[in-house]
């Protein structure tokens, strides 16, 4: 392989590592947030079923609107 190809491969691996690290930090923050949101909802008097429906509604709206907004952002 030429030096240019090796360099481009190293740059690609570095960028991939940075993106994976960022994604892992975001996922960890989201996972850590879940129990606190559950405690907050239960503090305000929501029962377990209502909290579950709120979580499902949040994930569903993220799936729907994230797909729509993402398609506009890619244009």
C-alpha positions in Angstrom: 0.0 0.0 0.0 1.1 3.5 -0.6 1.8 6.0 2.1 -1.2 8.0 1.0 -3.6 5.0 1.4 -2.1 4.2 4.8 -2.5 7.8 5.9 -6.1 8.0 4.7 -6.9 4.7 6.5 -5.3 6.1 9.7 -7.4 9.3 9.4 -10.5 7.3 8.8 -9.9 5.1 11.9 -9.2 8.2 14.0 -12.5 9.9 12.9 -14.4 6.6 13.4 -12.9 6.3 16.9 -13.9 9.9 17.8 -17.5 9.4 16.5 -17.9 6.1 18.4 -16.6 7.7 21.6 -19.0 10.6 21.2 -21.9 8.3 20.5 -21.0 6.1 23.6 -21.0 9.2 25.8 -24.4 10.3 24.5 -25.9 6.9 25.0 -24.5 6.7 28.5 -26.0 10.0 29.4 -29.3 9.0 28.1 -29.2 5.7 30.1 -28.3 7.5 33.3 -31.1 10.0 32.8 -33.8 7.2 32.7 -34.1 6.4 36.4 -34.2 10.0 37.4 -37.0 10.8 35.0 -38.9 7.8 36.3 -38.4 9.0 39.9 -39.6 12.5 38.8 -42.7 11.1 37.2 -43.5 8.9 40.2 -42.9 11.9 42.5 -45.6 13.8 40.6 -48.1 11.0 41.1 -47.9 9.1 37.8 -48.3 5.3 38.2 -46.1 2.7 36.5 -48.4 2.3 33.5 -48.6 6.0 32.8 -44.8 6.3 33.1 -44.4 3.5 30.6 -46.7 5.2 28.1 -44.9 8.5 28.5 -41.5 6.7 27.8 -43.0 4.9 24.7 -44.5 8.2 23.5 -41.2 9.9 23.8 -39.3 7.2 21.9 -42.0 7.1 19.3 -42.0 10.8 18.7 -38.2 10.8 18.5 -38.4 8.0 15.9 -41.0 9.8 13.8 -39.8 13.4 14.0 -36.1 12.4 14.0 -36.6 10.6 10.7 -38.4 13.5 9.2 -36.0 16.2 10.4 -33.0 14.0 9.5 -34.2 13.7 6.0 -34.5 17.5 5.7 -31.0 17.9 7.2 -29.5 15.6 4.7 -30.6 17.7 1.7 
